[in-house]
Amino acid sequence: MMHHISIRTAEIMKAIAFYELLGFTVKERFTTGYTLACWLEGLGGRIELIQIPEPSPPADAFGDEHYVGYYHISFELSNYTNDLASWLNQLQSNFQEANQKNPQQIQPLKVLLPPQQQMIGDGIYEVAFIADSDGLPLELTRKIKIKKSNPNS
């Protein structure tokens, strides 16, 4: 069982606001040596955010086909929605509303790849990608069905 995913962020308050809109809740705030950090829980997972003083821009893991390293975090949303496109549209509306109220803290949601169907292993999924507050790619998936094997083959 995975314990958590740790994300280094340029601005922890913006990152917290982003992940709260995504459905996470701050469980604990703390410092780690020289910087601010927190635990968030939601969408069946746990994230640790760590603010990095004087951050460098992140690599373009989504756009650079030659990038090597951690690519993205994926959230399985089958227990949260029956339609990924509708869920994503509502999420975009929530971000737009939050941006209008607090444009310094929340930016409109950036969709890197709109929902589409993909065959992954023996399943058919709806898959979309969004960018977090630092531009890091996040995958959203929803299992549609499992491909049935043909008993006559």
N, C-alpha and C positions, 0 to 999 in steps of 0.2 A: 504494500500500500504506500502510495506517495504521501509524504507529510505536507509539503507545500512547494510552491514555486516562488522564487525570489526575483523581484524586478527592481533594477536600479532606475531611479527616475531623476529628472532634472529638477522638478518641482513637486514635492510630495503632496501639497495641498491640492494642486490640480489633478494629480493622479488619484488621490482619494475621491475627489468629486467625480471623476470619470468612472471609477469602478463602483461607486455607490449608485450612479445612474444605471450601470450595467446589472445591478442587483446584489452587490456585495455590501456587507456591514463591517465597520471597524470594530474589532474585538479587543484590541489592545494597542496602545501607543507607547513607544519606548525610544531610547537612544541606543545606538550601537556604536560604541566608541565615540566617534566625533560627529555623528550625524543623526538625524531623525529617522525613525522607522515605525512601522505598524504592521499588525496582522489584520487581514480582512478575510471574511468567509462569505461564500455565496455560490450559487450555481453548482453546488456539489463539490466545491474545492476551497482551497485555502491559499492566499497570496500574502507574501511579505513584500512590502514596499520599503525601499531604502533610498533616501535622498542623497544624491552625490554632489558635493560642492564642486564648482567649476567643471561641470560635465562636458564631455565631448559629444558631438552629434552621434546618434546611433548609426550602425551600418544599415543599409537598405536591404534587409533580409527578404522582403517581398519582391522588390523590383530588380535586384541584381541576381541573375541566374547563375552566377559563378560564386556567390556567397557561400561560405562554409561555416557552420556553427548552428546554434539553436535557431530554429526557423520561426516557430509560433507556438502559442498556447491554444488549445482547442477546447471549446465548451460544447458538450453534448446537451442539446436543449429539448430532446424528445419528451421529457417530463414537464416541460414548461410551456410548450406550444404545439399545436397541430399544424402550423403553417409558418415556416421560417420567414417568408416574405412579409407577412402581416406583423410578425413579432419585430422584425427589423424596422419596418415602417413606423411602428409605435415607438421603438427606441429612438429613431431619428427625430420624431416629434418631441419626445421627452428632452433630447439634447437641444433641439432648437428653442424650446421654451426656457430651458435652463440658461442657454446662451443669451437670450433676450433679457433675462433677469440679472445675469452676472457674466457679462462678456469677458471680463478679465480672468475668470476662473474656469469657465466652460466654453469650449469651442464647438461648433456644429460637428456632428459625428461624420467621420470620414469613412466612406465605404470603399474598400479596395477592390472588392469583387462582389457584385450583387448575387443574390441566391440563384443557384443552379443545381441541377441534379447531377450526381456523380456515382459511378459504380465503384465501391471501395470494398475489396474482398468479396464476400458473399452478400453484401447489402447494397441497397440503393439509398443514397443520402441526399438531403438538401444541404448545400454547403455555401457559406458566404464568408468573406473576410472584411474586418474593420480594422482601423488603426486606433491604438490607445492614445493617451494624452502626450506621449513622447514619440508617437509615430510607429510604435512596434505593432506588428501584425497579430491579430487575434482571429482565430477561426471559429465560426459558429456552425454547428452541424445538427441535423435532425434526421434520425433513421426513418426512412419511409417504409421499406420492407426488406425482408431477406429473400434473396434469389433462391427459388426452389430448384433442386436438381431434377433432371429429367430421368425418371425411372427406366425409360426405354433406351437410354444410351449406354 
